[in-house]
Each structure stands twice: as C-alpha cells, then as structure tokens.
C-alpha cells in the first residue's frame, strides 16, 4: 500500500521548489503511471511518503515548439503526443513509431516523456528514439532565490539503471531535440509478452537519403534494454554515412552490434534479436525515407 501526507499541485516553478524544500523526501510526479509499480518493487511492506508534488500544471513543463531546427518539448508532454501532435508527426516521425509500442492508449495519455526519462529504466521505450534525435535534457534548480538551468546531453543523463545526473532539488523541465522532417524513422521492440511489453530489446533508427535516394546522407541508431543504459551506435553510423544504401551494407553494419549486449540474462537471444533488429530497423527507416525495401540493392553500385 502507498500512502502520503500531502498532495501538492504547484502552478509555478517557484511554488514547486517551495514544496520540495518544505517536504523533504517528497516525490515529484506528473503522469504518476509508474508510482505504484515503484512503490511495490522489491518492497515487502507499505510505502509512506511525506508528500507528492504534481508538476504537470507548471507552464515551463508544457508545450511544443520549433525554432532553428530544434524542437522544444515540455517534460510533462504525454507520450500520446508522439502520435497525435501535428508538429511531432511532421518533424519527429520516429517518436510516433516508438509510441505505438508504449503501454496502452490510456497509459500513453497519462504518462509523460519526462517521467519516462527520470525513471531511467534501461528498457525505457522513449530513450532510444530521443537519443537518435540528439536530445538534451534541461534541468532547473533554485539558487539564492533565482531559477537556473543546465542542459545535459541525453547520452549523459542516465548513468545506470534507475540513476541519472538529476540532483536533489532539480526538476526536469523540458527536452530540446533535432527536428528531422526529411528522415525516415523506425522503431523495433520485443519483450516477454504481447500486451504492455517491457522491452527485452529495442532499437530506434532514423535515416536521411541523398536527393537521388541512393546514398545515406545521415543515419542514427540507438539501442535499449540490452545494457545498463541505452546508447547510440556511433560505429554503425560512421560506417553507413555517405555510403550507398544496400542490403549488404546494412547486414555488415548490423553484425557489428553483436557484442553490445551486456544484460545479465538471455544474452544469446538478445544478441540474435539485436543484430536482426538493427538490420530491419535500418531497412525500414530507409524505406520511410523514400527507397523501397524491395528495391534495396544487395551489393554496392559503382556510382
């Protein structure tokens, strides 16, 4: 059973910091979809908190906007917006592909992108897609009465299972990420069951082709659930960038990831799935960028 003494719903960042300072040990919530699972995970008895601080009504944690090729996304943005928000549909289609696999419709409407990142599960669905978009997390704190921000690359935000660089008294307010309207995107995931799957392996891939739809101008691949933190596959990206989009190139690139699995369980299974997912995800992203998978050459062409 979960119980708490106070439930506060501040409408400004200053009031949120007041609440956190006045209730040491209080837990920040927004969608709160992971609150009960967190409370019972590994605990034999009841969990009691001094308070819950609901930050979902704070303006700085709301909204979507686009400026100078970067998207600003409030941390309280629901996962459902990945599918439903017109700006994200146009500028970040890979997020919509990710959201299809995220829990169910009701949870997607409630769960927030900030909560998914702060919980720092190695199997968090949003992380690979956001990593592929060069996301930065903006963290706010109050010092001497002034609110100050710092920006952390998402690749550095999560430091291990359930651990991040977020310090006591800090609040994740927004994400800033590349807009990729010309990139095709793909997301692959497998887990222990079909419904409400917790990932055993997941990958996100985005690809931009040249004007002739033959060469790979830009490629980004990120993986999750196979190690302590999700990660970008820089070596795969370097291998494919500037190269003709061929079936052989994708297979060669995928074979490089076999040693990226560092999970304690089901390692051989994860290796096989990861290699196949990287190959299939890249092919699907290339297809979404405008080169049909059926037309993908098996060998490099001399162009």
C-alpha positions as CSV (number, residue, x, y, z in Angstrom):
1,X,0.0,0.0,0.0
2,X,1.2,3.5,-0.9
3,X,0.3,6.4,1.4
4,X,1.4,10.0,1.7
5,X,0.7,13.0,3.9
6,X,0.3,15.8,1.4
7,X,-0.5,16.2,-2.3
8,X,0.6,19.5,-3.8
9,X,-0.1,20.7,-7.3
10,X,2.0,23.9,-7.8
11,X,1.4,26.1,-10.8
12,X,4.8,27.8,-11.0
13,X,8.4,26.6,-10.7
14,X,8.9,28.7,-7.6
15,X,6.0,27.1,-5.9
16,X,7.3,23.7,-6.9
17,X,10.7,24.4,-5.3
18,X,8.9,25.8,-2.2
19,X,7.0,22.4,-1.9
20,X,10.2,20.4,-2.3
21,X,12.0,22.4,0.3
22,X,9.1,22.2,2.7
23,X,8.6,18.5,2.3
24,X,12.0,16.7,2.4
25,X,11.6,13.3,0.9
26,X,8.6,14.3,-1.2
27,X,8.3,12.6,-4.7
28,X,7.8,14.6,-7.9
29,X,5.0,13.2,-10.1
30,X,3.4,14.2,-13.4
31,X,1.5,11.4,-15.0
32,X,2.3,9.1,-12.0
33,X,1.8,6.0,-14.1
34,X,5.0,4.4,-12.5
35,X,4.3,5.5,-9.0
36,X,2.6,2.3,-7.7
37,X,5.0,-0.1,-9.5
38,X,7.9,1.9,-8.0
39,X,6.3,1.7,-4.5
40,X,5.9,-2.1,-4.6
41,X,9.1,-3.0,-6.5
42,X,11.2,-5.1,-4.1
43,X,9.4,-3.9,-1.0
44,X,7.7,-6.3,1.4
45,X,5.6,-3.7,3.3
46,X,3.9,-0.4,2.9
47,X,5.5,2.7,1.5
48,X,4.8,6.0,3.0
49,X,5.9,9.4,1.6
50,X,5.8,12.8,3.2
51,X,4.2,14.2,0.0
52,X,3.7,14.1,-3.7
53,X,4.4,17.2,-5.7
54,X,2.5,17.2,-9.0
55,X,4.4,19.3,-11.5
56,X,2.1,18.7,-14.5
57,X,0.4,22.2,-14.4
58,X,3.6,24.2,-14.5
59,X,3.8,26.2,-17.7
60,X,7.6,25.6,-18.2
61,X,6.9,21.8,-18.3
62,X,4.2,22.2,-21.0
63,X,4.1,22.8,-24.8
64,X,5.8,22.0,-28.1
65,X,7.6,24.5,-30.3
66,X,10.1,24.6,-33.2
67,X,12.9,27.1,-33.7
68,X,16.1,27.0,-35.7
69,X,15.8,23.3,-36.4
70,X,15.3,22.2,-32.8
71,X,12.1,21.1,-31.1
72,X,11.3,22.2,-27.5
73,X,9.2,19.7,-25.7
74,X,7.9,20.2,-22.2
75,X,8.8,17.4,-19.8
76,X,5.1,17.0,-18.9
77,X,4.2,16.2,-22.5
78,X,2.2,12.9,-22.6
79,X,3.6,10.1,-24.7
80,X,0.4,10.2,-26.7
81,X,1.6,13.5,-28.2
82,X,4.3,11.5,-30.0
83,X,1.5,10.1,-32.2
84,X,-1.1,12.9,-32.1
85,X,0.8,16.3,-32.1
86,X,1.0,17.6,-35.7
87,X,4.4,19.2,-35.0
88,X,5.9,15.9,-33.9
89,X,4.2,14.0,-36.7
90,X,6.0,16.3,-39.2
91,X,9.3,16.9,-37.5
92,X,9.9,13.7,-35.5
93,X,8.0,10.8,-37.0
94,X,10.2,8.2,-35.3
95,X,8.6,9.2,-32.0
96,X,5.2,8.2,-33.2
97,X,6.6,4.8,-34.2
98,X,8.0,4.4,-30.7
99,X,4.7,5.4,-29.0
100,X,2.8,2.6,-30.8
101,X,4.8,0.2,-28.5
102,X,4.4,2.2,-25.3
103,X,2.0,0.5,-22.9
104,X,-1.6,1.1,-24.0
105,X,-3.8,4.0,-25.1
106,X,-4.8,5.0,-21.5
107,X,-1.3,5.0,-20.2
108,X,0.0,6.9,-23.2
109,X,-2.5,9.7,-22.5
110,X,-1.2,10.0,-18.9
111,X,2.5,9.0,-18.9
112,X,4.9,11.8,-19.6
113,X,8.2,11.9,-21.5
114,X,9.9,13.4,-18.5
115,X,8.8,10.7,-16.3
116,X,9.9,8.0,-18.7
117,X,13.4,9.6,-18.7
118,X,13.7,10.3,-15.0
119,X,12.7,6.7,-14.0
120,X,15.8,5.7,-16.0
121,X,14.8,2.2,-16.9
122,X,17.3,0.6,-19.3
123,X,14.2,-0.6,-21.1
124,X,12.5,2.8,-21.3
125,X,10.9,3.0,-24.7
126,X,11.4,6.7,-25.3
127,X,15.1,6.8,-24.7
128,X,16.5,5.2,-27.9
129,X,14.3,7.4,-30.2
130,X,15.2,10.6,-28.3
131,X,18.9,9.6,-28.3
132,X,18.7,9.3,-32.1
133,X,17.4,12.9,-32.2
134,X,20.4,14.4,-30.3
135,X,18.2,15.3,-27.3
136,X,19.3,17.5,-24.4
137,X,17.6,17.5,-21.0
138,X,17.1,20.9,-19.4
139,X,17.2,20.8,-15.6
140,X,16.1,23.6,-13.4
141,X,17.2,24.4,-9.8
142,X,16.7,27.4,-7.5
143,X,19.8,29.1,-6.0
144,X,19.6,32.3,-3.9
145,X,16.1,32.9,-5.0
146,X,16.9,32.6,-8.7
147,X,15.9,29.7,-11.0
148,X,18.9,28.5,-13.0
149,X,19.1,25.9,-15.8
150,X,21.6,23.5,-17.1
151,X,21.5,21.4,-20.3
152,X,22.7,17.8,-20.3
153,X,23.0,15.6,-23.4
154,X,20.6,12.7,-23.1
155,X,23.5,10.4,-23.7
156,X,25.0,11.6,-20.3
157,X,21.7,12.0,-18.4
158,X,21.2,8.3,-17.5
159,X,24.1,6.9,-15.6
160,X,22.8,3.4,-14.8
161,X,19.6,1.5,-14.0
162,X,17.2,3.9,-12.2
163,X,20.0,6.5,-11.8
164,X,20.6,9.9,-13.5
165,X,22.6,13.1,-13.1
166,X,19.4,14.8,-11.7
167,X,20.4,16.3,-8.4
168,X,18.3,16.8,-5.3
169,X,16.1,19.8,-5.7
170,X,16.3,19.8,-9.5
171,X,13.4,19.4,-11.9
172,X,13.5,18.2,-15.5
173,X,11.6,21.0,-17.3
174,X,12.0,20.3,-21.0
175,X,13.8,18.5,-23.8
176,X,15.4,20.0,-26.8
177,X,15.9,17.8,-29.8
178,X,16.7,17.9,-33.5
179,X,13.8,18.3,-35.9
180,X,14.2,15.6,-38.6
181,X,11.4,16.2,-41.2
182,X,13.4,14.6,-44.1
183,X,14.4,11.5,-42.2
184,X,12.7,8.2,-42.3
185,X,12.3,6.5,-38.9
186,X,11.8,3.0,-37.5
187,X,11.4,1.5,-34.0
188,X,11.7,-2.2,-33.1
189,X,10.9,-3.8,-29.8
190,X,10.4,-7.3,-28.4
191,X,9.5,-8.4,-24.8
192,X,8.2,-11.3,-22.7
193,X,4.5,-10.8,-23.7
194,X,2.5,-9.2,-26.4
195,X,0.5,-6.7,-24.3
196,X,2.1,-4.0,-22.2
197,X,5.5,-5.3,-23.2
198,X,8.6,-4.4,-21.1
199,X,11.4,-4.5,-23.7
200,X,13.9,-7.2,-23.9
201,X,15.5,-5.5,-26.9
202,X,14.5,-2.2,-28.6
203,X,16.1,0.0,-31.2
204,X,15.4,3.3,-33.0
205,X,16.8,4.2,-36.4
206,X,16.5,7.4,-38.5
207,X,17.9,7.8,-42.0
208,X,18.1,10.6,-44.5
209,X,18.9,9.8,-48.1
210,X,20.5,12.0,-50.7
211,X,18.4,13.7,-53.4
212,X,18.7,10.7,-55.7
213,X,17.5,8.3,-53.0
214,X,20.6,6.1,-53.3
215,X,23.1,7.1,-50.7
216,X,22.8,7.6,-46.9
217,X,23.3,11.2,-46.0
218,X,22.6,10.8,-42.3
219,X,21.9,7.8,-40.1
220,X,21.4,7.5,-36.4
221,X,20.8,4.3,-34.5
222,X,20.2,3.8,-30.7
223,X,19.5,0.7,-28.7
224,X,17.9,-0.1,-25.3
225,X,17.2,-2.9,-22.9
226,X,20.5,-4.8,-23.7
227,X,22.7,-3.0,-21.2
228,X,22.7,-0.7,-18.1
229,X,21.9,2.4,-20.2
230,X,20.5,2.9,-23.7
231,X,23.2,4.0,-26.2
232,X,23.9,5.3,-29.7
233,X,25.8,3.1,-32.2
234,X,28.4,5.6,-33.4
235,X,30.4,3.0,-35.2
236,X,27.4,1.8,-37.2
237,X,26.5,5.4,-38.0
238,X,30.1,6.2,-39.2
239,X,30.2,3.0,-41.3
240,X,27.0,3.8,-43.2
241,X,27.1,7.6,-43.6
242,X,27.9,8.6,-47.2
243,X,27.5,5.0,-48.4
244,X,25.1,3.6,-51.0
245,X,22.0,2.1,-49.3
246,X,22.4,-1.6,-50.0
247,X,21.2,-4.7,-48.3
248,X,24.9,-5.9,-47.9
249,X,25.9,-2.6,-46.2
250,X,23.0,-2.9,-43.7
251,X,23.9,-6.5,-42.9
252,X,27.6,-5.7,-42.4
253,X,26.6,-2.8,-40.1
254,X,24.2,-4.9,-38.1
255,X,26.8,-7.6,-37.4
256,X,28.9,-5.0,-35.6
257,X,26.5,-4.8,-32.7
258,X,26.6,-8.4,-31.5
259,X,28.9,-7.6,-28.6
260,X,26.8,-4.7,-27.4
261,X,24.6,-6.9,-25.2
262,X,25.6,-6.6,-21.6
263,X,22.4,-7.7,-19.9
264,X,22.7,-10.5,-17.3
265,X,20.0,-12.7,-18.7
266,X,19.1,-14.2,-22.1
267,X,22.3,-12.9,-23.7
268,X,22.5,-15.1,-26.7
269,X,18.8,-14.5,-27.5
270,X,19.4,-10.7,-27.2
271,X,22.4,-10.8,-29.4
272,X,20.5,-12.5,-32.2
273,X,17.5,-10.2,-31.9
274,X,19.6,-7.1,-31.7
275,X,21.5,-7.9,-34.9
276,X,18.3,-8.6,-36.8
277,X,16.5,-5.5,-35.3
278,X,19.3,-3.2,-36.4
279,X,19.3,-4.6,-39.9
280,X,15.5,-4.5,-40.1
281,X,15.2,-1.1,-38.4
282,X,17.7,0.5,-40.8
283,X,15.9,-1.1,-43.8
284,X,12.5,0.2,-42.5
285,X,13.9,3.7,-41.9
286,X,15.4,3.8,-45.4
287,X,12.0,2.7,-46.8
288,X,10.3,5.5,-44.9
289,X,12.9,7.9,-46.3
290,X,11.9,7.0,-49.9
291,X,13.8,3.9,-51.0
292,X,11.6,0.9,-51.1
293,X,13.0,-2.2,-49.3
294,X,12.1,-4.3,-52.4
295,X,14.4,-2.1,-54.4
296,X,17.3,-2.1,-52.0
297,X,20.4,-3.4,-53.9
298,X,22.1,-6.4,-52.5
299,X,25.6,-5.1,-53.4
300,X,27.1,-1.6,-53.6
301,X,26.6,0.0,-57.0
302,X,29.5,1.8,-58.7
303,X,28.3,5.4,-58.6
